[in-house]
Amino acid sequence: MPALPRVLSFDRDTEQDGEVANTSRRTEYYYATVTDLSGAEDALYQYNPRLQYARAHPVNSSLRVERFSTRLVSKGQDHLDGWHFSVGVTYSSLVIEPIENPLSVPASVELSSVDEEKTFERDYLGKPIATKAGQLIQGVTDQVPLTIFSVTKNIPIQFRNWMLTYGRAINQEPVNFSGEPLAPKTLQLARLNVSGIQYLNRIAYRVATLEIAHNPDTWVKKLLNRGTVEINLVKETNSRGRTTWVKRPGPIRDHLGGIVETPMFLDEDGQAIRVDSLGRNVSLARRLNALRSHGSIDAQLKQQLQPRDILTLEFTTKTPRKYLGVLPLS
């Protein structure tokens, strides 16, 4: 490849600049001389890197070089005088900063929403959805929106362990997507896509796209605390002949001793909710004291439940994992 001609001079030609008609675009001119016509345009472009494409204006950083043009003006009197060019450098606010290292580009986060059908046992005030007789109405569903964060980030080409183990994982710590921190267990890595190897400026990288679903009610499974088995108080005699009341799981029975086949709500002690003759809830401890003192207690299964009677059990079935510092979110 032949050597480029030498640039003998490269000076501002302010007489050609004229007035700036638009603050989003302007052209500045230079008067330059090179030793030879062949390769003159390349030599002039490479002479000053600050005037090359996408480089920022020295005064107004919102403007970047959009176009570098040359026009032959005249030839010198001899080979020492060279070839004279007018050089125009046009700046524009529409030119974006060039990417030198693709791995340094911040993550791009987009937001969308999808509807998901959810089953409800309570209304928005927390009251149970029940008939006038107090029986829970089952199968009430409604559409609720879920927010989807689509995160795109250039990552190194090596496959990481999290790519294989974070499917459906939920966040164990608060995570911030350029706003308010989102609480633990409200985010789930719903989908992951990692591209093949790409190159930019001789740097190899992959593009990772993560779809993270946000559920403000958390991704914890919430089930009603009810069933047909409860903690019963059973009278047993030990090897020394001492009689005690012990806790044993067994079928729920009504006040007549009949087995209840319909699932009943249980209290925090695991017993079916019962009330005394005054309508007051009877705790397991109260039942135990009554049995010890009198051998029996007058209590019946509660039919019309209050909101405080309905307990929810929480089960974390998805693995909580560390998001920050592991997933490419920034």
C-alpha positions as CSV (number, residue, x, y, z in Angstrom):
1,M,0.0,0.0,0.0
2,P,1.6,3.3,-1.1
3,A,2.5,5.9,1.6
4,L,0.1,8.8,2.0
5,P,1.3,12.3,0.9
6,R,2.5,14.6,3.7
7,V,0.3,17.3,5.0
8,L,2.3,20.6,4.8
9,S,-0.4,22.8,6.5
10,F,-3.9,22.6,8.0
11,D,-5.3,25.9,9.2
12,R,-8.8,27.3,10.0
13,D,-10.4,29.3,7.2
14,T,-12.8,31.4,9.3
15,E,-13.8,33.5,6.4
16,Q,-15.8,30.6,4.9
17,D,-17.5,29.7,8.2
18,G,-20.3,32.2,7.9
19,E,-23.1,32.5,10.4
20,V,-24.5,29.4,12.2
21,A,-28.0,29.0,10.8
22,N,-29.0,26.0,13.0
23,T,-27.7,25.2,16.4
24,S,-28.1,21.5,15.6
25,R,-25.7,21.6,12.6
26,R,-22.8,23.7,11.6
27,T,-19.8,23.5,9.2
28,E,-16.3,24.8,9.8
29,Y,-13.7,25.2,7.1
30,Y,-9.9,24.7,6.9
31,Y,-7.3,25.5,4.3
32,A,-4.8,22.7,3.8
33,T,-1.8,21.8,1.7
34,V,-0.5,18.3,0.8
35,T,2.6,17.2,-1.1
36,D,0.7,15.0,-3.7
37,L,-2.7,14.7,-5.1
38,S,-2.8,10.9,-4.9
39,G,-4.1,9.9,-1.5
40,A,-4.6,13.5,-0.5
41,E,-8.2,13.0,0.9
42,D,-7.1,10.1,3.2
43,A,-4.0,12.0,4.4
44,L,-6.2,15.1,5.3
45,Y,-8.8,12.9,7.1
46,Q,-6.1,11.1,9.2
47,Y,-4.2,14.3,9.9
48,N,-6.3,15.5,12.9
49,P,-8.2,12.6,14.7
50,R,-10.4,15.3,16.4
51,L,-12.0,16.0,13.1
52,Q,-12.9,12.5,12.3
53,Y,-16.4,11.0,12.2
54,A,-18.4,11.2,15.5
55,R,-15.8,13.2,17.4
56,A,-17.2,15.9,19.6
57,H,-17.0,19.6,18.8
58,P,-14.3,21.3,21.0
59,V,-16.8,23.8,22.3
60,N,-20.3,22.3,21.9
61,S,-20.2,18.7,23.0
62,S,-23.7,18.1,21.7
63,L,-22.4,18.4,18.2
64,R,-20.4,15.6,16.5
65,V,-18.6,15.3,13.2
66,E,-21.1,14.2,10.6
67,R,-19.2,14.8,7.3
68,F,-15.6,15.5,6.3
69,S,-15.3,16.8,2.8
70,T,-12.4,18.1,0.7
71,R,-12.3,20.3,-2.4
72,L,-9.2,20.9,-4.5
73,V,-8.5,24.6,-4.8
74,S,-5.3,24.9,-6.7
75,K,-1.9,23.3,-7.4
76,G,1.2,25.0,-6.2
77,Q,3.8,26.5,-8.5
78,D,6.2,23.6,-7.9
79,H,6.3,20.3,-6.0
80,L,7.5,22.0,-2.9
81,D,4.4,24.3,-2.8
82,G,2.0,21.2,-2.9
83,W,-1.7,20.9,-3.6
84,H,-4.1,23.2,-1.9
85,F,-7.5,22.0,-0.6
86,S,-10.5,23.5,1.1
87,V,-11.7,21.1,3.9
88,G,-15.2,21.3,5.3
89,V,-16.1,19.6,8.6
90,T,-19.8,19.5,9.3
91,Y,-21.1,18.9,12.9
92,S,-24.5,17.7,13.7
93,S,-26.5,16.9,16.9
94,L,-27.9,13.8,15.3
95,V,-24.6,11.9,15.4
96,I,-24.4,9.6,18.4
97,E,-21.2,8.8,20.2
98,P,-19.4,5.8,18.6
99,I,-19.2,2.6,20.6
100,E,-15.6,1.6,21.1
101,N,-16.1,-1.3,23.6
102,P,-19.4,-3.2,23.2
103,L,-19.0,-4.6,26.8
104,S,-19.1,-1.1,28.2
105,V,-22.5,-0.2,26.8
106,P,-25.0,0.0,29.7
107,A,-28.0,-2.4,29.8
108,S,-31.1,-1.3,27.9
109,V,-34.3,-1.8,29.9
110,E,-37.7,-1.9,28.3
111,L,-41.1,-2.2,30.1
112,S,-44.3,-3.9,29.0
113,S,-47.2,-5.7,30.7
114,V,-49.1,-8.9,30.3
115,D,-52.4,-10.1,31.9
116,E,-52.4,-13.2,34.1
117,E,-55.4,-14.9,35.5
118,K,-55.4,-15.1,39.3
119,T,-57.6,-16.8,41.8
120,F,-58.9,-14.7,44.7
121,E,-60.2,-15.7,48.1
122,R,-60.3,-12.1,49.4
123,D,-61.4,-8.8,48.1
124,Y,-59.2,-5.7,47.9
125,L,-60.0,-4.9,51.6
126,G,-58.9,-8.3,52.7
127,K,-62.4,-9.6,53.4
128,P,-63.1,-13.2,52.5
129,I,-65.2,-13.7,49.3
130,A,-68.0,-15.6,50.9
131,T,-71.8,-16.2,50.8
132,K,-74.1,-14.5,53.3
133,A,-73.9,-17.7,55.3
134,G,-70.2,-17.3,55.6
135,Q,-69.2,-20.1,53.2
136,L,-66.1,-19.3,51.1
137,I,-66.8,-18.9,47.4
138,Q,-64.2,-20.8,45.5
139,G,-62.9,-20.3,41.9
140,V,-63.2,-16.5,41.8
141,T,-60.7,-15.4,39.1
142,D,-59.8,-12.1,37.6
143,Q,-57.1,-10.7,35.2
144,V,-54.2,-8.9,36.9
145,P,-51.4,-7.2,35.0
146,L,-47.8,-8.3,35.4
147,T,-44.9,-5.9,34.5
148,I,-42.2,-7.4,32.3
149,F,-38.7,-5.9,32.3
150,S,-36.9,-6.7,29.1
151,V,-33.1,-6.2,29.8
152,T,-30.6,-6.3,26.9
153,K,-26.9,-6.3,27.7
154,N,-23.7,-7.2,25.9
155,I,-21.8,-9.8,27.9
156,P,-18.5,-11.7,27.6
157,I,-18.6,-14.8,25.4
158,Q,-18.0,-17.3,28.2
159,F,-21.1,-19.1,29.3
160,R,-21.7,-18.5,33.1
161,N,-23.2,-20.8,35.7
162,W,-26.2,-18.5,36.3
163,M,-27.4,-19.1,32.7
164,L,-28.0,-22.7,33.6
165,T,-29.3,-22.3,37.2
166,Y,-31.3,-19.1,37.3
167,G,-34.3,-20.3,35.2
168,R,-37.5,-19.2,37.1
169,A,-35.3,-18.0,40.0
170,I,-36.7,-15.1,42.1
171,N,-34.7,-12.2,43.6
172,Q,-33.5,-12.6,47.2
173,E,-32.7,-8.9,47.6
174,P,-34.3,-5.6,46.6
175,V,-33.6,-4.7,42.9
176,N,-33.8,-1.3,41.4
177,F,-34.7,-0.7,37.7
178,S,-34.1,3.0,37.6
179,G,-36.8,3.7,40.1
180,E,-38.1,2.5,43.4
181,P,-36.5,-0.7,44.8
182,L,-38.5,-3.8,44.1
183,A,-39.0,-6.0,47.1
184,P,-37.5,-9.5,47.4
185,K,-39.3,-12.4,45.8
186,T,-41.3,-10.1,43.5
187,L,-39.1,-10.7,40.4
188,Q,-38.8,-13.9,38.4
189,L,-36.4,-14.6,35.5
190,A,-39.0,-15.8,33.1
191,R,-37.0,-16.1,29.9
192,L,-33.3,-15.9,28.8
193,N,-31.8,-15.6,25.4
194,V,-28.0,-15.5,24.7
195,S,-26.9,-14.8,21.1
196,G,-23.9,-16.3,19.3
197,I,-20.6,-14.6,19.3
198,Q,-20.5,-11.1,17.7
199,Y,-17.6,-8.7,17.1
200,L,-17.1,-4.9,17.3
201,N,-13.7,-3.3,17.1
202,R,-12.2,-6.7,17.3
203,I,-13.9,-7.3,20.7
204,A,-15.9,-10.5,21.0
205,Y,-19.2,-10.5,22.9
206,R,-22.7,-12.0,23.1
207,V,-26.0,-10.3,23.5
208,A,-28.1,-11.4,26.5
209,T,-31.8,-10.7,26.7
210,L,-33.5,-11.3,30.0
211,E,-37.3,-11.1,30.5
212,I,-38.0,-10.5,34.2
213,A,-41.6,-10.6,35.4
214,H,-42.6,-8.5,38.4
215,N,-45.4,-9.6,40.6
216,P,-46.1,-7.1,43.4
217,D,-47.9,-9.8,45.4
218,T,-44.6,-11.9,45.3
219,W,-44.0,-15.2,43.6
220,V,-44.5,-17.0,46.9
221,K,-47.3,-19.6,46.8
222,K,-50.1,-18.6,49.2
223,L,-52.6,-21.3,50.2
224,L,-55.5,-21.2,52.6
225,N,-54.9,-22.8,55.9
226,R,-57.7,-25.4,55.8
227,G,-58.2,-29.1,55.5
228,T,-60.1,-32.1,56.9
229,V,-57.4,-33.0,59.4
230,E,-56.7,-31.0,62.5
231,I,-54.6,-31.2,65.7
232,N,-56.7,-33.1,68.2
233,L,-56.3,-33.4,71.9
234,V,-56.1,-37.1,72.8
235,K,-56.1,-38.7,76.2
236,E,-53.3,-41.2,76.6
237,T,-51.9,-43.2,79.5
238,N,-48.1,-43.7,79.8
239,S,-46.2,-46.7,81.1
240,R,-46.4,-45.3,84.6
241,G,-50.1,-45.1,84.5
242,R,-50.2,-41.4,84.3
243,T,-52.9,-40.0,82.0
244,T,-52.2,-36.8,80.0
245,W,-53.7,-35.0,77.1
246,V,-51.5,-35.0,74.0
247,K,-51.6,-33.4,70.6
248,R,-52.3,-35.8,67.7
249,P,-53.3,-35.1,64.1
250,G,-56.7,-36.6,63.3
251,P,-59.9,-36.1,61.4
252,I,-62.0,-33.0,62.2
253,R,-65.2,-33.9,64.2
254,D,-68.2,-31.9,64.9
255,H,-69.7,-31.4,68.4
256,L,-71.6,-34.7,68.0
257,G,-68.4,-36.6,67.1
258,G,-69.2,-37.0,63.4
259,I,-66.3,-36.8,61.0
260,V,-66.4,-33.6,58.8
261,E,-65.5,-34.3,55.2
262,T,-65.7,-30.7,54.0
263,P,-62.3,-28.9,54.4
264,M,-62.5,-26.5,57.3
265,F,-60.4,-23.4,58.1
266,L,-57.7,-24.0,60.7
267,D,-56.3,-21.6,63.3
268,E,-52.7,-20.9,64.0
269,D,-52.5,-24.0,66.2
270,G,-53.8,-26.3,63.4
271,Q,-57.2,-26.9,64.9
272,A,-60.6,-26.3,63.3
273,I,-62.0,-23.0,64.4
274,R,-64.6,-23.5,67.1
275,V,-66.7,-21.1,69.2
276,D,-68.3,-21.3,72.7
277,S,-71.9,-20.6,73.5
278,L,-71.1,-16.8,73.5
279,G,-69.6,-17.0,70.0
280,R,-66.0,-16.5,71.2
281,N,-63.3,-18.4,69.5
282,V,-61.9,-21.3,71.5
283,S,-58.2,-21.7,71.3
284,L,-56.3,-24.9,71.7
285,A,-54.9,-23.9,75.0
286,R,-58.4,-23.1,76.3
287,R,-59.6,-26.5,75.1
288,L,-56.7,-28.2,76.9
289,N,-57.4,-26.4,80.2
290,A,-61.1,-27.3,80.0
291,L,-60.4,-30.9,79.3
292,R,-58.0,-31.1,82.1
293,S,-60.4,-29.5,84.5
294,H,-63.8,-30.8,83.4
295,G,-63.0,-33.6,80.9
296,S,-65.0,-31.8,78.2
297,I,-65.8,-28.5,76.6
298,D,-68.9,-27.1,75.0
299,A,-67.7,-25.8,71.6
300,Q,-69.0,-26.0,68.1
301,L,-67.4,-25.5,64.7
302,K,-67.6,-21.9,63.6
303,Q,-69.8,-21.4,60.5
304,Q,-69.6,-17.7,59.8
305,L,-65.9,-16.7,59.7
306,Q,-64.4,-13.3,60.2
307,P,-61.4,-12.0,58.1
308,R,-59.1,-12.7,61.0
309,D,-60.1,-16.4,61.0
310,I,-58.8,-17.0,57.5
311,L,-55.1,-17.7,57.6
312,T,-52.8,-18.0,54.6
313,L,-49.8,-20.3,54.4
314,E,-46.8,-19.2,52.3
315,F,-44.5,-21.6,50.5
316,T,-41.5,-20.5,48.5
317,T,-41.4,-23.0,45.6
318,K,-39.1,-21.0,43.4
319,T,-35.4,-20.7,44.4
320,P,-34.4,-17.2,45.7
321,R,-31.1,-16.2,44.2
322,K,-28.8,-13.2,44.3
323,Y,-29.6,-10.9,41.3
324,L,-27.3,-7.9,41.9
325,G,-23.7,-8.6,40.8
326,V,-24.7,-11.8,39.0
327,L,-27.3,-11.0,36.4
328,P,-26.3,-8.4,33.7
329,L,-28.8,-5.7,34.8
330,S,-26.8,-2.5,34.4
